[in-house]
């Protein structure tokens, strides 16, 4: 959040509260997690046609395709908080 700061000599500048950095940092972590999930889903999509690899990771083809079809924005707060 921006804050107006009165400087010596009557100058006014626009400053930022410390909490805005924490919010930005959290949002950056959220985007990194989204991007990591996106990459993992692309790999999973590639595995969907190999029944032996799917069996190795214990995932059905249907479940793999369901997960791979999710948007990069499909990330719940539960996913985010469990990764911190």
C-alpha positions in Angstrom: 0.0 0.0 0.0 1.3 3.5 -0.9 1.8 6.2 1.7 2.4 9.9 1.2 5.6 11.0 3.0 6.3 14.6 3.9 10.0 15.4 3.3 12.0 18.3 4.7 11.5 21.5 2.7 7.8 20.6 2.1 8.5 18.0 -0.5 6.0 15.1 -0.7 7.0 11.7 -2.0 5.2 8.4 -2.4 6.5 5.6 -0.2 5.4 2.1 0.4 4.5 0.4 3.6 6.6 -2.5 4.6 3.6 -4.9 4.4 3.4 -4.4 0.6 6.8 -6.1 0.2 5.5 -9.1 2.1 2.4 -9.3 -0.1 4.5 -9.0 -3.2 6.8 -11.8 -2.0 3.8 -14.0 -1.2 2.4 -13.3 -4.7 5.7 -14.2 -6.3 5.8 -17.5 -4.4 2.3 -18.2 -5.5 3.3 -17.6 -9.2 6.3 -19.8 -8.8 4.2 -22.6 -7.5 1.6 -22.1 -10.3 4.4 -22.3 -12.9 5.9 -25.4 -11.2 2.5 -27.1 -11.3 2.1 -26.1 -14.9 5.4 -27.8 -15.8 4.5 -30.9 -13.8 1.1 -31.1 -15.5 2.8 -31.0 -18.9 5.1 -33.9 -17.9 2.1 -35.8 -16.6 0.3 -35.3 -19.9 3.3 -36.9 -21.6 3.1 -39.9 -19.3 -0.6 -40.4 -19.9 0.0 -42.7 -22.9 2.4 -45.0 -21.1 0.5 -47.4 -18.8 3.8 -48.7 -17.3 4.9 -45.3 -16.2 1.5 -44.4 -14.8 1.5 -47.7 -12.8 4.9 -46.8 -11.4 3.5 -43.5 -10.0 0.2 -45.1 -9.0 -2.0 -42.9 -11.2 -4.7 -43.9 -13.6 -4.8 -42.5 -17.2 -8.1 -40.8 -16.5 -6.7 -39.1 -13.4 -3.5 -38.1 -15.2 -5.4 -36.5 -18.0 -7.8 -34.8 -15.5 -4.9 -33.2 -13.7 -3.0 -32.4 -16.9 -6.0 -30.5 -18.2 -6.2 -28.1 -15.3 -5.4 -24.5 -15.9 -2.2 -22.8 -14.5 -4.6 -20.7 -12.4 -6.2 -23.8 -10.7 -4.3 -23.6 -7.5 -6.1 -23.5 -4.2 -4.8 -21.8 -1.1 -4.5 -25.2 0.5 -1.9 -26.1 -2.2 -0.1 -22.8 -1.6 0.1 -23.0 2.2 1.1 -26.7 2.2 4.2 -25.8 0.0 5.6 -23.0 2.3 
